[in-house]
Amino acid sequence: MVGFAAPWRRNGLVTLGTLAIILSACSGSATPTPAPSAAASVAASAAASVAPSAAPSGLGATTAGINETDKQPKAAVQAIVDFCSAQAGITIKANFVDHNTFQNQISSYLQGTPDDIVKWFAGNRLRFFAAQGLLTPIDDVWATIGANYSDAFKVASTGADGHQYFVPNINYPWVVMYRKSLFAAKGYTIPKTIAEFTALGDKMKADGLVPLALGDKDGWPAMGTFDILNMRMNGYQFHVDLMAGKEKWTDPRVKDVFTKWAELLPYFQQGSPGRIWQDAAQAALVPSAAGKFTAGMYFLGTFAAQQVPTADIEDVGFFPFPLFGNKWDTENAIDAPIDGFMLSAKPKNLPAAKAFLECAGTAASQKIYTGISSGDVATVKNADMSGYNSVQKASAEIIAGAGAIAQFLDRDARADFAGPSGMQGFLLSFLNNPSQDLGKFLSGIQAYYDSLPPQ
């Protein structure tokens, strides 16, 4: 998350094409992109250094619908849009919409008059729309960029029909994040087991800290907690089969997960259903004016590092969620969602849009993105990691060391199950009342899943 990190999050639907109108309107009235950081300036210089005369010309203009308005990812997207525009000799207008609105309205948007290029997610979240005929296959783009990617990324970009529909741009692991200076000052050590984790939580409580920050107002962050507990307790295959509807939510193994989660909730920040993830990240990763932290740790995707001032980024540390001392320990599964770009069903300028996608699948463009977005890593095999900060270097190591990688609950499950009327709402219900009858709670989830139309 996402999540995508995930599908975000307002109740209610819009009529077809409404989001396209929002996108168009926001392109002129959205909050201006902030003054570039040093990394952004380097990216801009790289884009400016490409001689337009050396690039193809005459392809014209295209548009891109972008699900980012936070400072760093917005600046990173704009930087590669500028770079690829110069590289391909095209004009790209990026229309930025906040993450939650975009992802809540994505279905109506794609059925209306969407932009040619759409920033989105790999895996089932991509296949769902490809199967509905709402995307254009880009096998020819992959014929050009395919050598840049591992087979796993190609599989994640492929629809059920065997065609490619997606160009991966970045990914990021879900980990437990903390400030190194806080751990050093308090004498905390990295926990490797769940028992060590709760013992550390008890120490933090005694020191006046909330052990784990949590903000789930948008409905998706808690999905990551469910994912990791389920994979730690039941293994990766059971988890993905549950997401795919091959296992039942009424299975006793799922009840065990929620029982354990309820036991762990006293270590989490209270009031999470009313708090956005950015505020939770601030609690654990950004000290107050007095130099104090509210929370000691935060479990989220490494994109949370975007909340930390650039000057402090090397003080951010993280580790995989602790192990449970069972047969799944060797698997060391994690969530590491993949973000990238796809092509809408009826692009107004197909050649220009494909020229951008080819550029987005290169090491040069992804270096520009990761040079600005401090918590993300490139997806290409030949990524230039020379400019990675410590967060990005450690992210790449954790992803490489994982024995199994899931995309995220709302990307591995069907979209209509994961949304506000489905798992978002169910998880908020659990957080608001963890002592409720779990048998009845899980029966409700399964009944909702069974009520959905065939895919």
JOSULUR-V747905 format. One record per backbone hydrogen bond with DSSP energy under -1.0 kcal/mol. NH is the residue of the N-H (numbers start at 1). CO is the residue of the C=O. If there is no record, write none. Layout:
nh->[NH;NH]
co->[CO;CO]
This chain:
nh->[2;3;4;17;18;21;22;23;24;25;26;27;28;29;30;41;42;43;44;45;46;47;48;49;50;54;55;62;64;65;66;74;75;76;77;78;79;80;81;82;83;84;85;86;87;88;89;90;91;93;95;97;102;103;104;105;109;110;111;117;118;119;120;122;123;126;127;128;130;131;133;134;136;138;142;143;145;146;148;149;154;155;156;158;159;162;165;167;169;170;171;172;174;175;176;177;178;180;183;184;185;186;187;188;194;197;198;199;200;201;202;203;204;205;206;207;208;209;210;212;213;216;217;219;223;224;226;227;228;229;230;231;232;233;234;235;239;240;241;242;243;244;245;246;247;251;254;255;256;257;258;259;260;261;262;263;264;265;267;268;269;274;275;280;281;282;283;284;285;286;288;291;294;295;296;297;298;300;302;304;305;306;307;308;312;313;315;316;317;319;323;329;332;334;336;339;340;341;342;344;345;353;354;355;356;357;358;359;360;361;362;366;367;368;369;370;371;372;373;374;376;377;381;383;388;393;394;395;396;397;398;399;400;401;403;406;411;412;413;417;418;419;422;423;424;426;427;428;429;430;431;432;433;436;441;442;443;444;445;446;447;448;449;450;451;452]
co->[5;4;2;108;15;17;18;19;20;21;22;23;25;25;26;37;38;39;40;41;42;43;44;45;47;51;52;91;93;117;95;70;71;72;73;74;75;76;77;78;79;80;81;82;83;84;85;85;60;62;64;66;98;99;100;101;105;106;107;63;342;65;340;338;156;123;123;124;126;127;130;129;343;164;138;139;141;142;145;146;150;151;152;155;163;159;157;341;339;339;377;337;335;300;319;298;317;315;179;180;181;182;183;183;323;193;194;195;196;197;198;199;200;201;202;203;205;204;294;267;297;272;275;216;220;221;222;223;224;225;226;227;228;229;230;231;235;236;237;238;239;240;242;241;241;248;251;251;252;253;254;255;256;257;258;259;260;261;264;265;212;271;272;276;277;278;279;280;281;282;292;288;283;283;210;211;177;175;173;301;302;303;304;305;309;310;312;313;178;176;192;326;328;404;406;170;120;167;118;116;134;349;350;351;352;353;354;355;356;357;359;362;363;364;365;366;367;369;369;372;373;171;148;380;385;389;390;391;392;393;394;395;396;397;331;334;408;408;409;414;414;415;419;417;419;422;423;424;425;426;427;428;429;433;437;438;439;440;441;442;443;444;445;446;447;449]
